[in-house]
Amino acid sequence: MPAAKTDAPRFVSLISQSTPRAMVTAEQALSDWRVDGDGDLRVALNMIASVDGRIAIDGRSAALGGPADRALFHALRARADAVMAGAGTVRIEHYGPIIRDRRVREQRTKEGLSAQPLAVIVSRRLDLDPALPLLDDRDSRVVIVTPASGDLPYCRAKVDYIRTASMRTALAELHESHGAHLIVCEGGPSLSASLAAESLIDELFLATSPQLVGDAPGAGTLLSGGAPAKPLSLELRMLLLHDSQLYARYISKG
């Protein structure tokens, strides 16, 4: 991936494969992430939460994060084959093209990846506005996972459909028919809970914001509306620190 800008946020590496206490950029912290594993399908959940486990302020996640969080967010996207989110998250966060930086798109192409990761939207009712920036971008490839029949009105993006209510079935088709080996899921909580309930989360990237939000309207939680049959055990593989904010990478032990 392109070299980090000199003003890019730098993190203290507390736990990693590199030297402990080293200062690293987001790109350096994730330099080996894509090559981990054996080429099988991997699903990485990427979320941010307050210290008390809330995922939004006034319904939006942006107020919990900052430049460091965004740097890791974009570094993960830059290495993914596909980026998946629930329809509600796509609407609330006003999703546009997954990668906006031309240099990153060019580097992906040099590394044998598509310029843009596949965008995957999970929608039960297919209630999506074709004017959303992501759907209105002619260079974006979008797959909509839905049990609903029918198609969206005309979109400038290239749109395909996977007709299923099963996330296991959807992930298998994304892997087999669309070549997605490494999928980053960005929530929301209902989609995350659906994946957890079927033990489909291989990794969790969790940014912890040093804020207490409480039971405020729209604050939400990491998982909502479902649960695994038993708690999923995780192993900590990475821990970064930047201005009192922690960034952890966990691997599923299940």
CYANA upper distance limits for C-alpha pairs under 8 A (distance plus 0.5 A):
  1 MET  CA     27 GLU  CA      7.97
  1 MET  CA     78 ALA  CA      8.26
  1 MET  CA    104 VAL  CA      7.00
  1 MET  CA    107 GLN  CA      6.23
  1 MET  CA    108 ARG  CA      7.69
  2 PRO  CA    103 ARG  CA      7.30
  2 PRO  CA    104 VAL  CA      6.86
  2 PRO  CA    107 GLN  CA      7.15
  3 ALA  CA     27 GLU  CA      8.39
  4 ALA  CA      8 ALA  CA      6.77
  4 ALA  CA     25 THR  CA      7.65
  4 ALA  CA     27 GLU  CA      7.37
  8 ALA  CA     25 THR  CA      7.36
  8 ALA  CA     71 ALA  CA      8.17
  9 PRO  CA     25 THR  CA      6.75
  9 PRO  CA     26 ALA  CA      8.02
  9 PRO  CA     67 PRO  CA      7.32
  9 PRO  CA     68 ALA  CA      5.85
  9 PRO  CA     71 ALA  CA      7.71
 10 ARG  CA     23 MET  CA      6.63
 10 ARG  CA     24 VAL  CA      5.83
 10 ARG  CA     25 THR  CA      5.17
 10 ARG  CA     26 ALA  CA      7.68
 10 ARG  CA     68 ALA  CA      8.08
 10 ARG  CA    242 HIS  CA      7.60
 11 PHE  CA     23 MET  CA      5.92
 11 PHE  CA     24 VAL  CA      5.73
 11 PHE  CA     25 THR  CA      6.62
 11 PHE  CA     26 ALA  CA      8.06
 11 PHE  CA    240 LEU  CA      6.30
 11 PHE  CA    241 LEU  CA      5.87
 11 PHE  CA    242 HIS  CA      5.63
 12 VAL  CA     21 ARG  CA      5.99
 12 VAL  CA     22 ALA  CA      6.29
 12 VAL  CA     23 MET  CA      5.29
 12 VAL  CA     24 VAL  CA      7.02
 12 VAL  CA    240 LEU  CA      6.05
 12 VAL  CA    241 LEU  CA      5.55
 12 VAL  CA    242 HIS  CA      7.08
 13 SER  CA     18 SER  CA      8.31
 13 SER  CA     19 THR  CA      8.09
 13 SER  CA     20 PRO  CA      6.13
 13 SER  CA     21 ARG  CA      5.42
 13 SER  CA     22 ALA  CA      5.83
 13 SER  CA     23 MET  CA      6.67
 13 SER  CA     24 VAL  CA      7.23
 13 SER  CA     29 ALA  CA      8.45
 13 SER  CA    238 MET  CA      8.31
 13 SER  CA    239 LEU  CA      6.77
 13 SER  CA    240 LEU  CA      5.21
 13 SER  CA    241 LEU  CA      7.13
 14 LEU  CA     20 PRO  CA      5.84
 14 LEU  CA     21 ARG  CA      5.86
 14 LEU  CA     22 ALA  CA      8.30
 14 LEU  CA    238 MET  CA      8.02
 14 LEU  CA    239 LEU  CA      5.85
 14 LEU  CA    240 LEU  CA      6.10
 14 LEU  CA    241 LEU  CA      7.60
 15 ILE  CA     20 PRO  CA      6.49
 15 ILE  CA     21 ARG  CA      8.50
 15 ILE  CA    237 ARG  CA      7.29
 15 ILE  CA    238 MET  CA      5.46
 15 ILE  CA    239 LEU  CA      5.32
 15 ILE  CA    240 LEU  CA      7.52
 16 SER  CA     20 PRO  CA      7.18
 16 SER  CA     29 ALA  CA      8.45
 16 SER  CA    237 ARG  CA      6.75
 16 SER  CA    238 MET  CA      5.21
 16 SER  CA    239 LEU  CA      7.14
 17 GLN  CA    238 MET  CA      8.33
 18 SER  CA     22 ALA  CA      7.95
 24 VAL  CA     28 GLN  CA      6.25
 24 VAL  CA     29 ALA  CA      6.61
 25 THR  CA     29 ALA  CA      6.65
 26 ALA  CA     30 LEU  CA      6.80
 26 ALA  CA     68 ALA  CA      8.42
 26 ALA  CA     71 ALA  CA      6.50
 26 ALA  CA     72 LEU  CA      5.68
 26 ALA  CA     75 ALA  CA      6.87
 27 GLU  CA     31 SER  CA      6.23
 27 GLU  CA     72 LEU  CA      8.12
 27 GLU  CA     75 ALA  CA      6.48
 30 LEU  CA     34 ARG  CA      8.35
 30 LEU  CA     75 ALA  CA      7.84
 30 LEU  CA     76 LEU  CA      8.11
 32 ASP  CA     36 ASP  CA      6.93
 34 ARG  CA     79 ARG  CA      6.74
 34 ARG  CA     80 ALA  CA      8.18
 34 ARG  CA    182 LEU  CA      8.18
 39 GLY  CA    181 HIS  CA      6.90
 40 ASP  CA    181 HIS  CA      6.52
 41 LEU  CA    175 HIS  CA      6.96
 41 LEU  CA    180 ALA  CA      7.69
 41 LEU  CA    181 HIS  CA      4.93
 41 LEU  CA    182 LEU  CA      6.48
 41 LEU  CA    183 ILE  CA      8.22
 42 ARG  CA    181 HIS  CA      6.61
 42 ARG  CA    182 LEU  CA      5.49
 42 ARG  CA    183 ILE  CA      6.68
 42 ARG  CA    201 ILE  CA      8.35
 42 ARG  CA    202 ASP  CA      6.45
 42 ARG  CA    203 GLU  CA      8.34
 43 VAL  CA    182 LEU  CA      6.68
 43 VAL  CA    183 ILE  CA      5.36
 43 VAL  CA    184 VAL  CA      6.45
 43 VAL  CA    185 CYS  CA      7.45
 43 VAL  CA    200 LEU  CA      7.41
 43 VAL  CA    201 ILE  CA      5.96
 43 VAL  CA    202 ASP  CA      5.80
 43 VAL  CA    203 GLU  CA      6.98
 44 ALA  CA    182 LEU  CA      8.14
 44 ALA  CA    183 ILE  CA      6.69
 44 ALA  CA    184 VAL  CA      5.34
 44 ALA  CA    185 CYS  CA      6.51
 44 ALA  CA    201 ILE  CA      6.72
 44 ALA  CA    202 ASP  CA      6.36
 44 ALA  CA    203 GLU  CA      5.00
 44 ALA  CA    204 LEU  CA      6.09
 44 ALA  CA    205 PHE  CA      7.57
 45 LEU  CA    184 VAL  CA      6.38
 45 LEU  CA    185 CYS  CA      5.21
 45 LEU  CA    186 GLU  CA      6.61
 45 LEU  CA    187 GLY  CA      7.84
 45 LEU  CA    192 SER  CA      7.95
 45 LEU  CA    201 ILE  CA      7.15
 45 LEU  CA    202 ASP  CA      8.47
 45 LEU  CA    203 GLU  CA      6.65
 45 LEU  CA    204 LEU  CA      5.27
 45 LEU  CA    205 PHE  CA      6.54
 46 ASN  CA     73 PHE  CA      8.25
 46 ASN  CA    184 VAL  CA      7.22
 46 ASN  CA    185 CYS  CA      6.54
 46 ASN  CA    186 GLU  CA      5.75
 46 ASN  CA    187 GLY  CA      8.04
 46 ASN  CA    204 LEU  CA      6.50
 46 ASN  CA    205 PHE  CA      5.15
 46 ASN  CA    206 LEU  CA      6.58
 47 MET  CA     55 ILE  CA      8.26
 47 MET  CA    186 GLU  CA      6.75
 47 MET  CA    187 GLY  CA      7.63
 47 MET  CA    204 LEU  CA      8.26
 47 MET  CA    205 PHE  CA      6.79
 47 MET  CA    206 LEU  CA      5.65
 47 MET  CA    207 ALA  CA      6.92
 47 MET  CA    222 LEU  CA      8.02
 48 ILE  CA     55 ILE  CA      6.52
 48 ILE  CA     61 SER  CA      7.79
 48 ILE  CA     64 LEU  CA      7.70
 48 ILE  CA     65 GLY  CA      7.90
 48 ILE  CA    206 LEU  CA      6.04
 48 ILE  CA    207 ALA  CA      5.01
 48 ILE  CA    208 THR  CA      6.46
 48 ILE  CA    209 SER  CA      7.63
 49 ALA  CA     53 GLY  CA      5.71
 49 ALA  CA     54 ARG  CA      5.65
 49 ALA  CA     55 ILE  CA      4.93
 49 ALA  CA     56 ALA  CA      7.87
 49 ALA  CA     64 LEU  CA      7.58
 49 ALA  CA    206 LEU  CA      7.82
 49 ALA  CA    207 ALA  CA      6.80
 49 ALA  CA    208 THR  CA      5.72
 49 ALA  CA    209 SER  CA      6.49
 49 ALA  CA    221 THR  CA      8.37
 49 ALA  CA    222 LEU  CA      7.91
 50 SER  CA     54 ARG  CA      5.62
 50 SER  CA     55 ILE  CA      6.89
 50 SER  CA     64 LEU  CA      7.32
 50 SER  CA    208 THR  CA      6.07
 50 SER  CA    209 SER  CA      5.14
 50 SER  CA    210 PRO  CA      6.70
 50 SER  CA    211 GLN  CA      5.79
 50 SER  CA    212 LEU  CA      6.53
 50 SER  CA    213 VAL  CA      7.17
 51 VAL  CA    208 THR  CA      6.53
 51 VAL  CA    209 SER  CA      6.56
 51 VAL  CA    210 PRO  CA      6.29
 51 VAL  CA    211 GLN  CA      6.32
 51 VAL  CA    212 LEU  CA      6.38
 52 ASP  CA    211 GLN  CA      8.26
 52 ASP  CA    212 LEU  CA      6.28
 52 ASP  CA    213 VAL  CA      7.40
 52 ASP  CA    214 GLY  CA      7.46
 53 GLY  CA    221 THR  CA      6.54
 53 GLY  CA    222 LEU  CA      7.50
 54 ARG  CA    213 VAL  CA      6.95
 54 ARG  CA    214 GLY  CA      7.73
 54 ARG  CA    219 ALA  CA      5.92
 54 ARG  CA    220 GLY  CA      6.01
 54 ARG  CA    221 THR  CA      5.46
 54 ARG  CA    222 LEU  CA      7.65
 55 ILE  CA     60 ARG  CA      8.47
 55 ILE  CA     61 SER  CA      6.53
 55 ILE  CA     64 LEU  CA      8.17
 55 ILE  CA    219 ALA  CA      6.28
 55 ILE  CA    220 GLY  CA      6.05
 55 ILE  CA    221 THR  CA      6.06
 55 ILE  CA    222 LEU  CA      6.92
 56 ALA  CA     60 ARG  CA      5.31
 56 ALA  CA     61 SER  CA      4.81
 56 ALA  CA     62 ALA  CA      8.02
 56 ALA  CA     63 ALA  CA      7.74
 56 ALA  CA     64 LEU  CA      7.30
 56 ALA  CA    218 GLY  CA      7.14
 56 ALA  CA    219 ALA  CA      5.04
 56 ALA  CA    220 GLY  CA      6.88
 57 ILE  CA     61 SER  CA      6.82
 57 ILE  CA     62 ALA  CA      8.48
 57 ILE  CA     63 ALA  CA      6.69
 57 ILE  CA     64 LEU  CA      7.64
 57 ILE  CA    213 VAL  CA      7.79
 57 ILE  CA    216 ALA  CA      8.22
 57 ILE  CA    218 GLY  CA      7.34
 57 ILE  CA    219 ALA  CA      6.00
 58 ASP  CA    216 ALA  CA      8.34
 58 ASP  CA    217 PRO  CA      7.22
 58 ASP  CA    218 GLY  CA      6.21
 58 ASP  CA    219 ALA  CA      7.17
 59 GLY  CA     92 ILE  CA      8.36
 59 GLY  CA    217 PRO  CA      7.95
 59 GLY  CA    218 GLY  CA      4.98
 59 GLY  CA    219 ALA  CA      6.51
 59 GLY  CA    220 GLY  CA      8.47
 60 ARG  CA     92 ILE  CA      7.74
 60 ARG  CA     93 GLU  CA      7.60
 60 ARG  CA    218 GLY  CA      8.49
 61 SER  CA     65 GLY  CA      7.64
 62 ALA  CA     66 GLY  CA      7.88
 64 LEU  CA    209 SER  CA      6.31
 64 LEU  CA    211 GLN  CA      8.11
 65 GLY  CA     69 ASP  CA      5.94
 65 GLY  CA     70 ARG  CA      7.66
 65 GLY  CA    209 SER  CA      7.19
 66 GLY  CA     70 ARG  CA      6.69
 67 PRO  CA     71 ALA  CA      6.60
 68 ALA  CA     72 LEU  CA      7.03
 68 ALA  CA    242 HIS  CA      7.58
 69 ASP  CA     73 PHE  CA      6.61
 69 ASP  CA    207 ALA  CA      7.55
 70 ARG  CA     74 HIS  CA      6.60
 71 ALA  CA     75 ALA  CA      6.59
 72 LEU  CA     76 LEU  CA      6.66
 73 PHE  CA     77 ARG  CA      6.97
 74 HIS  CA     78 ALA  CA      6.55
 74 HIS  CA     99 ILE  CA      8.23
 75 ALA  CA     79 ARG  CA      7.19
 76 LEU  CA     80 ALA  CA      6.92
 76 LEU  CA    184 VAL  CA      7.93
 77 ARG  CA     83 VAL  CA      7.37
 77 ARG  CA     98 ILE  CA      7.77
 77 ARG  CA     99 ILE  CA      7.77
 77 ARG  CA    117 PRO  CA      8.08
 77 ARG  CA    184 VAL  CA      7.62
 78 ALA  CA     99 ILE  CA      7.55
 78 ALA  CA    104 VAL  CA      7.30
 78 ALA  CA    105 ARG  CA      8.48
 78 ALA  CA    108 ARG  CA      7.89
 78 ALA  CA    117 PRO  CA      8.36
 79 ARG  CA    108 ARG  CA      8.38
 80 ALA  CA    117 PRO  CA      6.79
 80 ALA  CA    182 LEU  CA      5.96
 80 ALA  CA    183 ILE  CA      6.38
 80 ALA  CA    184 VAL  CA      6.82
 81 ASP  CA    113 LEU  CA      7.93
 81 ASP  CA    114 SER  CA      8.33
 81 ASP  CA    117 PRO  CA      5.51
 81 ASP  CA    118 LEU  CA      6.78
 81 ASP  CA    179 GLY  CA      8.26
 81 ASP  CA    180 ALA  CA      5.68
 81 ASP  CA    181 HIS  CA      6.82
 81 ASP  CA    182 LEU  CA      5.78
 81 ASP  CA    183 ILE  CA      6.43
 82 ALA  CA    117 PRO  CA      5.30
 82 ALA  CA    118 LEU  CA      4.86
 82 ALA  CA    119 ALA  CA      6.26
 82 ALA  CA    120 VAL  CA      7.32
 82 ALA  CA    180 ALA  CA      6.56
 82 ALA  CA    182 LEU  CA      7.12
 82 ALA  CA    183 ILE  CA      5.27
 82 ALA  CA    184 VAL  CA      6.81
 83 VAL  CA     98 ILE  CA      8.11
 83 VAL  CA    117 PRO  CA      7.02
 83 VAL  CA    118 LEU  CA      6.77
 83 VAL  CA    119 ALA  CA      5.63
 83 VAL  CA    120 VAL  CA      6.46
 83 VAL  CA    183 ILE  CA      6.24
 83 VAL  CA    184 VAL  CA      5.33
 83 VAL  CA    185 CYS  CA      6.32
 83 VAL  CA    186 GLU  CA      7.81
 84 MET  CA    119 ALA  CA      6.52
 84 MET  CA    120 VAL  CA      4.89
 84 MET  CA    121 ILE  CA      6.31
 84 MET  CA    122 VAL  CA      7.94
 84 MET  CA    183 ILE  CA      7.47
 84 MET  CA    184 VAL  CA      6.60
 84 MET  CA    185 CYS  CA      5.08
 84 MET  CA    186 GLU  CA      6.66
 84 MET  CA    187 GLY  CA      8.10
 85 ALA  CA     89 THR  CA      6.82
 85 ALA  CA     90 VAL  CA      6.99
 85 ALA  CA    120 VAL  CA      6.90
 85 ALA  CA    121 ILE  CA      5.78
 85 ALA  CA    122 VAL  CA      6.76
 85 ALA  CA    185 CYS  CA      6.29
 85 ALA  CA    186 GLU  CA      5.71
 85 ALA  CA    187 GLY  CA      5.68
 85 ALA  CA    188 GLY  CA      7.13
 85 ALA  CA    191 LEU  CA      7.95
 86 GLY  CA     90 VAL  CA      6.85
 86 GLY  CA    121 ILE  CA      6.05
 86 GLY  CA    122 VAL  CA      5.17
 86 GLY  CA    123 SER  CA      6.77
 86 GLY  CA    186 GLU  CA      8.50
 86 GLY  CA    187 GLY  CA      6.53
 86 GLY  CA    188 GLY  CA      6.28
 86 GLY  CA    190 SER  CA      8.35
 86 GLY  CA    191 LEU  CA      6.48
 87 ALA  CA     91 ARG  CA      6.71
 87 ALA  CA    121 ILE  CA      6.33
 87 ALA  CA    122 VAL  CA      6.20
 87 ALA  CA    123 SER  CA      5.64
 87 ALA  CA    127 ASP  CA      8.36
 87 ALA  CA    128 LEU  CA      7.66
 88 GLY  CA     92 ILE  CA      6.54
 88 GLY  CA    188 GLY  CA      7.71
 89 THR  CA     93 GLU  CA      6.22
 89 THR  CA     94 HIS  CA      8.37
 89 THR  CA    187 GLY  CA      7.30
 89 THR  CA    188 GLY  CA      6.13
 90 VAL  CA     94 HIS  CA      6.13
 90 VAL  CA     95 TYR  CA      5.63
 90 VAL  CA    121 ILE  CA      8.06
 91 ARG  CA     95 TYR  CA      7.31
 91 ARG  CA    128 LEU  CA      8.25
 91 ARG  CA    132 LEU  CA      8.09
 94 HIS  CA    132 LEU  CA      7.31
 94 HIS  CA    133 PRO  CA      7.66
 95 TYR  CA    132 LEU  CA      7.54
 95 TYR  CA    133 PRO  CA      6.77
 95 TYR  CA    134 LEU  CA      6.15
 96 GLY  CA    132 LEU  CA      7.67
 96 GLY  CA    133 PRO  CA      4.96
 96 GLY  CA    134 LEU  CA      4.43
 96 GLY  CA    135 LEU  CA      8.15
 96 GLY  CA    137 ASP  CA      8.13
 97 PRO  CA    116 GLN  CA      8.37
 97 PRO  CA    133 PRO  CA      7.50
 97 PRO  CA    134 LEU  CA      5.55
 97 PRO  CA    137 ASP  CA      7.21
 97 PRO  CA    140 SER  CA      6.79
 98 ILE  CA    116 GLN  CA      7.10
 98 ILE  CA    117 PRO  CA      7.30
 98 ILE  CA    119 ALA  CA      7.61
 98 ILE  CA    134 LEU  CA      8.22
 98 ILE  CA    140 SER  CA      8.41
 99 ILE  CA    104 VAL  CA      7.87
 99 ILE  CA    105 ARG  CA      7.38
 99 ILE  CA    116 GLN  CA      6.70
 99 ILE  CA    117 PRO  CA      8.23
100 ARG  CA    105 ARG  CA      8.34
101 ASP  CA    105 ARG  CA      7.02
102 ARG  CA    106 GLU  CA      6.69
103 ARG  CA    107 GLN  CA      6.65
104 VAL  CA    108 ARG  CA      6.67
105 ARG  CA    109 THR  CA      6.88
105 ARG  CA    114 SER  CA      8.39
105 ARG  CA    115 ALA  CA      5.05
105 ARG  CA    116 GLN  CA      6.98
106 GLU  CA    110 LYS  CA      6.88
106 GLU  CA    115 ALA  CA      7.01
107 GLN  CA    111 GLU  CA      6.82
108 ARG  CA    112 GLY  CA      6.94
108 ARG  CA    113 LEU  CA      5.57
108 ARG  CA    114 SER  CA      6.90
108 ARG  CA    115 ALA  CA      6.15
109 THR  CA    113 LEU  CA      5.62
109 THR  CA    114 SER  CA      6.20
109 THR  CA    115 ALA  CA      5.90
116 GLN  CA    139 ASP  CA      8.30
116 GLN  CA    140 SER  CA      7.14
116 GLN  CA    141 ARG  CA      8.13
117 PRO  CA    141 ARG  CA      8.23
118 LEU  CA    140 SER  CA      7.94
118 LEU  CA    141 ARG  CA      5.93
118 LEU  CA    142 VAL  CA      6.45
118 LEU  CA    143 VAL  CA      7.77
118 LEU  CA    180 ALA  CA      8.43
119 ALA  CA    140 SER  CA      7.90
119 ALA  CA    141 ARG  CA      6.61
119 ALA  CA    142 VAL  CA      5.15
119 ALA  CA    143 VAL  CA      6.72
120 VAL  CA    142 VAL  CA      6.22
120 VAL  CA    143 VAL  CA      5.31
120 VAL  CA    144 ILE  CA      6.24
120 VAL  CA    145 VAL  CA      7.64
121 ILE  CA    142 VAL  CA      7.87
121 ILE  CA    143 VAL  CA      6.87
121 ILE  CA    144 ILE  CA      5.31
121 ILE  CA    145 VAL  CA      6.61
122 VAL  CA    144 ILE  CA      6.36
122 VAL  CA    145 VAL  CA      5.21
122 VAL  CA    146 THR  CA      6.65
122 VAL  CA    191 LEU  CA      8.19
123 SER  CA    127 ASP  CA      7.74
123 SER  CA    144 ILE  CA      7.43
123 SER  CA    145 VAL  CA      6.66
123 SER  CA    146 THR  CA      5.70
124 ARG  CA    145 VAL  CA      8.39
124 ARG  CA    146 THR  CA      5.64
124 ARG  CA    147 PRO  CA      6.52
124 ARG  CA    148 ALA  CA      6.89
124 ARG  CA    165 ALA  CA      8.07
125 ARG  CA    146 THR  CA      7.66
125 ARG  CA    147 PRO  CA      8.20
125 ARG  CA    148 ALA  CA      6.40
126 LEU  CA    146 THR  CA      7.26
126 LEU  CA    148 ALA  CA      6.99
126 LEU  CA    151 ASP  CA      8.41
126 LEU  CA    152 LEU  CA      7.80
128 LEU  CA    132 LEU  CA      8.35
128 LEU  CA    152 LEU  CA      7.92
130 PRO  CA    135 LEU  CA      6.02
130 PRO  CA    136 ASP  CA      6.89
130 PRO  CA    152 LEU  CA      7.59
130 PRO  CA    153 PRO  CA      7.07
130 PRO  CA    154 TYR  CA      7.41
130 PRO  CA    155 CYS  CA      5.90
131 ALA  CA    135 LEU  CA      6.89
131 ALA  CA    136 ASP  CA      6.02
131 ALA  CA    155 CYS  CA      8.09
132 LEU  CA    136 ASP  CA      6.45
133 PRO  CA    137 ASP  CA      6.65
134 LEU  CA    140 SER  CA      7.37
134 LEU  CA    157 ALA  CA      7.78
135 LEU  CA    140 SER  CA      7.93
135 LEU  CA    142 VAL  CA      8.05
135 LEU  CA    155 CYS  CA      6.20
135 LEU  CA    156 ARG  CA      6.79
135 LEU  CA    157 ALA  CA      5.59
136 ASP  CA    155 CYS  CA      6.31
136 ASP  CA    156 ARG  CA      5.35
136 ASP  CA    157 ALA  CA      6.23
137 ASP  CA    156 ARG  CA      6.14
137 ASP  CA    157 ALA  CA      5.60
138 ARG  CA    156 ARG  CA      5.19
138 ARG  CA    157 ALA  CA      4.85
138 ARG  CA    158 LYS  CA      7.40
139 ASP  CA    157 ALA  CA      6.81
139 ASP  CA    158 LYS  CA      8.25
140 SER  CA    157 ALA  CA      5.68
140 SER  CA    158 LYS  CA      6.94
141 ARG  CA    157 ALA  CA      6.48
141 ARG  CA    158 LYS  CA      5.44
141 ARG  CA    159 VAL  CA      6.71
142 VAL  CA    157 ALA  CA      7.33
142 VAL  CA    158 LYS  CA      6.53
142 VAL  CA    159 VAL  CA      5.29
142 VAL  CA    160 ASP  CA      6.83
143 VAL  CA    159 VAL  CA      6.19
143 VAL  CA    160 ASP  CA      5.24
143 VAL  CA    161 TYR  CA      5.89
143 VAL  CA    162 ILE  CA      7.54
144 ILE  CA    159 VAL  CA      7.77
144 ILE  CA    160 ASP  CA      6.82
144 ILE  CA    161 TYR  CA      5.33
144 ILE  CA    162 ILE  CA      6.68
145 VAL  CA    161 TYR  CA      6.45
145 VAL  CA    162 ILE  CA      5.27
145 VAL  CA    163 ARG  CA      6.56
145 VAL  CA    164 THR  CA      7.10
145 VAL  CA    165 ALA  CA      8.23
145 VAL  CA    170 ALA  CA      7.25
146 THR  CA    161 TYR  CA      7.80
146 THR  CA    162 ILE  CA      6.82
146 THR  CA    163 ARG  CA      5.63
146 THR  CA    164 THR  CA      6.08
146 THR  CA    165 ALA  CA      6.71
147 PRO  CA    163 ARG  CA      5.45
147 PRO  CA    164 THR  CA      5.08
147 PRO  CA    165 ALA  CA      5.57
148 ALA  CA    163 ARG  CA      7.46
149 SER  CA    163 ARG  CA      8.17
155 CYS  CA    159 VAL  CA      8.00
162 ILE  CA    170 ALA  CA      7.03
162 ILE  CA    173 GLU  CA      8.18
164 THR  CA    169 THR  CA      7.58
164 THR  CA    170 ALA  CA      7.13
165 ALA  CA    170 ALA  CA      8.46
166 SER  CA    170 ALA  CA      6.73
167 MET  CA    171 LEU  CA      6.50
167 MET  CA    194 SER  CA      7.84
167 MET  CA    195 LEU  CA      7.28
168 ARG  CA    172 ALA  CA      6.75
168 ARG  CA    198 GLU  CA      7.89
168 ARG  CA    200 LEU  CA      7.83
169 THR  CA    173 GLU  CA      6.85
170 ALA  CA    174 LEU  CA      6.69
171 LEU  CA    175 HIS  CA      6.64
172 ALA  CA    176 GLU  CA      6.55
173 GLU  CA    177 SER  CA      5.86
173 GLU  CA    178 HIS  CA      7.56
174 LEU  CA    178 HIS  CA      5.45
174 LEU  CA    179 GLY  CA      7.00
174 LEU  CA    180 ALA  CA      6.11
175 HIS  CA    179 GLY  CA      5.47
175 HIS  CA    180 ALA  CA      5.03
175 HIS  CA    181 HIS  CA      6.32
176 GLU  CA    180 ALA  CA      8.01
185 CYS  CA    192 SER  CA      8.32
187 GLY  CA    191 LEU  CA      6.22
187 GLY  CA    192 SER  CA      5.93
188 GLY  CA    192 SER  CA      6.67
188 GLY  CA    222 LEU  CA      8.18
189 PRO  CA    193 ALA  CA      6.49
189 PRO  CA    220 GLY  CA      7.93
189 PRO  CA    221 THR  CA      6.93
189 PRO  CA    222 LEU  CA      5.69
189 PRO  CA    223 LEU  CA      4.99
189 PRO  CA    224 SER  CA      5.54
189 PRO  CA    225 GLY  CA      8.32
190 SER  CA    194 SER  CA      6.70
190 SER  CA    223 LEU  CA      6.74
190 SER  CA    224 SER  CA      5.55
190 SER  CA    225 GLY  CA      6.23
190 SER  CA    226 GLY  CA      7.70
191 LEU  CA    195 LEU  CA      6.83
192 SER  CA    196 ALA  CA      6.67
192 SER  CA    222 LEU  CA      7.70
192 SER  CA    223 LEU  CA      6.27
192 SER  CA    224 SER  CA      8.24
193 ALA  CA    197 ALA  CA      6.44
193 ALA  CA    222 LEU  CA      8.37
193 ALA  CA    223 LEU  CA      5.18
193 ALA  CA    224 SER  CA      6.26
193 ALA  CA    225 GLY  CA      6.98
193 ALA  CA    226 GLY  CA      5.50
193 ALA  CA    227 ALA  CA      6.32
193 ALA  CA    228 PRO  CA      8.30
194 SER  CA    198 GLU  CA      7.14
194 SER  CA    225 GLY  CA      8.47
194 SER  CA    226 GLY  CA      6.63
194 SER  CA    227 ALA  CA      7.93
195 LEU  CA    199 SER  CA      6.71
195 LEU  CA    200 LEU  CA      5.51
195 LEU  CA    201 ILE  CA      6.60
196 ALA  CA    200 LEU  CA      6.36
196 ALA  CA    201 ILE  CA      6.47
196 ALA  CA    226 GLY  CA      8.44
196 ALA  CA    227 ALA  CA      6.88
196 ALA  CA    228 PRO  CA      6.01
196 ALA  CA    232 LEU  CA      8.29
197 ALA  CA    226 GLY  CA      6.80
197 ALA  CA    227 ALA  CA      5.37
197 ALA  CA    228 PRO  CA      4.24
197 ALA  CA    229 ALA  CA      7.16
198 GLU  CA    228 PRO  CA      7.06
199 SER  CA    228 PRO  CA      7.30
199 SER  CA    232 LEU  CA      8.09
199 SER  CA    254 GLY  CA      8.20
201 ILE  CA    252 SER  CA      7.52
202 ASP  CA    251 ILE  CA      6.60
202 ASP  CA    252 SER  CA      5.59
203 GLU  CA    249 ARG  CA      7.57
203 GLU  CA    250 TYR  CA      6.02
203 GLU  CA    251 ILE  CA      5.04
203 GLU  CA    252 SER  CA      6.18
204 LEU  CA    248 ALA  CA      8.41
204 LEU  CA    249 ARG  CA      6.23
204 LEU  CA    250 TYR  CA      5.53
204 LEU  CA    251 ILE  CA      7.06
204 LEU  CA    252 SER  CA      8.33
205 PHE  CA    247 TYR  CA      7.70
205 PHE  CA    248 ALA  CA      6.16
205 PHE  CA    249 ARG  CA      5.04
205 PHE  CA    250 TYR  CA      6.91
206 LEU  CA    247 TYR  CA      6.32
206 LEU  CA    248 ALA  CA      5.76
206 LEU  CA    249 ARG  CA      7.00
207 ALA  CA    245 GLN  CA      7.64
207 ALA  CA    246 LEU  CA      6.21
207 ALA  CA    247 TYR  CA      4.88
207 ALA  CA    248 ALA  CA      6.84
208 THR  CA    245 GLN  CA      6.31
208 THR  CA    246 LEU  CA      5.66
208 THR  CA    247 TYR  CA      6.84
209 SER  CA    244 SER  CA      8.30
209 SER  CA    245 GLN  CA      5.76
209 SER  CA    246 LEU  CA      7.53
210 PRO  CA    244 SER  CA      6.86
210 PRO  CA    245 GLN  CA      6.41
213 VAL  CA    219 ALA  CA      7.87
214 GLY  CA    219 ALA  CA      8.21
215 ASP  CA    219 ALA  CA      7.14
220 GLY  CA    224 SER  CA      8.26
223 LEU  CA    227 ALA  CA      7.98
228 PRO  CA    232 LEU  CA      7.68
232 LEU  CA    252 SER  CA      7.59
232 LEU  CA    253 LYS  CA      8.05
232 LEU  CA    254 GLY  CA      7.16
233 SER  CA    252 SER  CA      6.59
233 SER  CA    253 LYS  CA      5.92
233 SER  CA    254 GLY  CA      6.88
234 LEU  CA    250 TYR  CA      6.21
234 LEU  CA    251 ILE  CA      5.92
234 LEU  CA    252 SER  CA      5.12
234 LEU  CA    253 LYS  CA      5.88
234 LEU  CA    254 GLY  CA      8.41
235 GLU  CA    250 TYR  CA      5.69
235 GLU  CA    251 ILE  CA      5.59
235 GLU  CA    252 SER  CA      6.89
235 GLU  CA    253 LYS  CA      6.96
236 LEU  CA    248 ALA  CA      7.62
236 LEU  CA    249 ARG  CA      6.54
236 LEU  CA    250 TYR  CA      4.97
236 LEU  CA    251 ILE  CA      7.02
237 ARG  CA    248 ALA  CA      7.99
237 ARG  CA    249 ARG  CA      6.02
237 ARG  CA    250 TYR  CA      6.09
237 ARG  CA    251 ILE  CA      7.35
238 MET  CA    247 TYR  CA      8.22
238 MET  CA    248 ALA  CA      5.82
238 MET  CA    249 ARG  CA      5.34
238 MET  CA    250 TYR  CA      7.64
239 LEU  CA    246 LEU  CA      7.32
239 LEU  CA    247 TYR  CA      6.04
239 LEU  CA    248 ALA  CA      4.96
239 LEU  CA    249 ARG  CA      7.10
240 LEU  CA    246 LEU  CA      6.17
240 LEU  CA    247 TYR  CA      5.46
240 LEU  CA    248 ALA  CA      6.95
241 LEU  CA    245 GLN  CA      6.28
241 LEU  CA    246 LEU  CA      5.29
241 LEU  CA    247 TYR  CA      6.91
242 HIS  CA    246 LEU  CA      7.10
